[in-house]
Amino acid sequence: MSDVVIRRVSRVEARCAPMEWAWAAQNRELIEANWKRRTARTPKMFNGRVLLLSKLEFEQDLCRNTYFETNYAEFVAWIDSGYPDRSIANGFAMGALRGSDGAYICGVMSAHTANAGRVYFAGGTPDLSDLRPDGTVDLATSLTRELTEETGLRESDYHVDDEWIIVRRWPTIALIRTVTLPMTAEEGAAVIRANIAREHEPELEDVRIVRSTEDIDREAMPLFQQSFFEWVFAHA
């Protein structure tokens, strides 16, 4: 974990500023070819606008983020090419969902999604719906929106901590808040499974319960998710 920085902060401030992404401008053909390949395999993918991270700064108990706007096809091509431009990052909010017994609940992404089979907390790259008229990026609302969209849970179903846990594994930055259910993880998992069973095309196909580092799925969980669990259980 030498390349990982994990720290707690009380506040996250985020804003969006105009920026020309040189890598995207120089790789139009690659981006177009990659999008054709991706949509041939996953036709429901949509080339909407997303916000990527151009700057991350820590100032005492504050994490300050600066985002810029781009499209999803450019974002996906950057990922699929192995993150060739290391000056930017994917900085997203996530809810570390856990039961009253302290066990965590991760989602398993459905086959029709871009990350089919991957296992991690509910979350997603911020988009224009998270952008406010004053240029700020509302990551707290992004977190609860993604949690509702993926699990079917409502904000009245859980408690969200004020504190943030920042997992910096550049170029992936997970901005995490602990989200606690008033029931055990097993009971919470049953509720989520019932919710996704009622949906026509749910984002999740199942959930996984993680009680210790022994439950970390080294194949299906991205490295930042593995790092979070290693850190949180070491500090339990």
N, C-alpha and C positions, 0 to 999 in steps of 0.2 A: 504493500500500500504506500510505497515511497512517493508515488506520483499523485496521491490523493490528499486533499486538504478538507477536513470536516470541522466545522465550528458552529457554535450557537450564536445567534444574534437576536436582539429584541425587535429590530425593525428592518424591513426591506423597502427601499425606495427605488422605483423603476420609472423610466421615461423613455419615450421614443424620439429619435432625432433622425433627420434625413441623412442618408448615406448611399453613395454609389458603390455597389459591390463589384469590385474589379474582376474577381475570379469568375463571377457569373457572366459578366459582359464578354470575357475572353473565351468562354466555353459554351457558346450557344448550341453548337451542333451536338456536343456531348450531352447537354441537358435535354435537348429534344429527343435524341436517340434513347436516352435512359428512361425518359417519361413514356415513350412508346413501348419499351420493354416492360416497364412496370405496369402500365394499364392493360397490356395484353394479358398479364397474369392476374391482375386485380382490377377489373373494369370499373369498380365503384369508387376508385380514388378520384378525388376532386382537387383541381389545381387552384385552390384559394390562396389568400394572402396570409402570411405568417410573420411573426416577429422573431428575429434572431438577435443574439447578444453580441454587441461590439466592444463592450467594456464592463468589467466587474471590479469593484473597489470595496475594500473593507475600511471602515473608519470607526474604531472603537467597537461599539455595540450596534453598528449599522452596516448593512450591505447595500451598496448603491449600484444599480444596473442601468446600462444604456442599451437600448434596442434599436434596430432599424427594420424597415419593412421590405419583404421580398415575396416571391411566390413559392408555392409548395414544390413545384417541379424543380426549381433551383435548389431548394433545401434538400430534397431527396437525392438529387444527383451529387451534391456535396457529400452526403453520408455514404452513398453507394461507391463513391470514388475514393473513400478512405480518408475523408476530412483533409483534403489537400491544402485548404486555406486555414491555417491554424490561428489566424488573427481574430476569428469569430468563434462563437460557441452557440450551442443549443441550451438556452436557459429556461427552464420550465418549473411550474409549481406543482407539487404533489401532496396528496394527503396520506400520511402514514397511518392507515386504518388499523385499529387494534380493538380487541375486546376488553371487557372489564377484567379478564384474567391475565392481561398483558401480552397475549399472543397476537401476532399481526396477521392481516388478511391481504393477500395479493390477488390481482386479477390475472386470468389467462386470456390473452387476446384471441379474438375469433379469427377464423380462416379468411374472412373477406376483408380484414384490415391490413394495413401496411406492415404491421409487426406481428403477423399471425404466429401464435404459439409462444410468444414471449411472455414472461411472468414478471410483473412489477406492480407498484401502487398505481391507483388511478391518477392520471395527470396528462398533460399534453402541452405541446409548444403553444405559447400564446398567439392569439390572432387578433383581427381587428375588433372583435367584440370585447376584447379586454382593454382596448385603447380608449381613453377618456378625452373629451374636447380640449383639455388643458395640456395634452401630450403625455400624461402619466399612464402607466400600464398597471392595471388593477390585478395583481397576481393573487390576492386573497380570494377575489371572486372567481378567477380562473380555476383555482383549486376546488372550490365547492361546486362549480358548474361541471367540471370534469368528473367529480365524484358522483354527482347525480346522474349524469349521462351514462356512466359506465356501470354503476351499481344499482341505480334506482333509489338510493337512499336520499332522504330529504334533509335539509339543514336542521330540522327539529329532531332528527333521529340520532344526532351525535353532538359531541362537544369538540370544538377546534381550539387547540392551544394558541396563545398569542405568540409564543416563541417560534423562531424559525431555526431549522438545522440545514446548513448549506453544505452540500456534498459537491466539492469542486474536483472534478476529474476531467480536466480540459481535453477536448472541447465539449464536454457534457457537464452541465451545472444543474443539479437538482435542488430546488428550493422547497424544503419539506416542512410541513407542520403536522404534528401528531393529532390524529382525529380519533376520539375514543367513543366507543359504543357503550350503552348501559346494559350490556349483555355479554356473554362469553363469545369468544371468537367462533366457536362451533355454532352457536345460535345465530350470530351475525352472518356467517357463511350460508346458513340455511335460508335466511331472509333474502340475501343477495341472489342465491340460486333460484329462489321462487320469483324474484323480480325479473331476472333475465329470461326465465322460461316463458314469461308473458309477452316478451318482445318478439317482433317479427325478425329483426336483424340486430341482435344485441352486439355491442362492442366486445363483450366478454363471453367466452364459452364456458368458463368455470372460474372457481377461485381456489387458492391454496392457502393453507394456514402455516405460519412460520413461528415456531416456539423457541427455536435456538439455532445456532449456526449449523447444526446437523441437518436442518430443513432447507438450507440454501441450495437451490438448483443451479449448479455451476454451468449447465448447458443452456437453460432457458432464461435465466436472469441476466440482464445487462450488468456490466461491471460496477456501475455506480450503485445499483441496488444491492449487489453483494457487499460492497464496501459499507453501505449504510448498516446492513445487518451485522456485519463483523464489528463495527464501531458501537452500535447501540447495545449489543449483548455484552460487549467488553466493559461497558460503562453502566450496566444494569445494577 
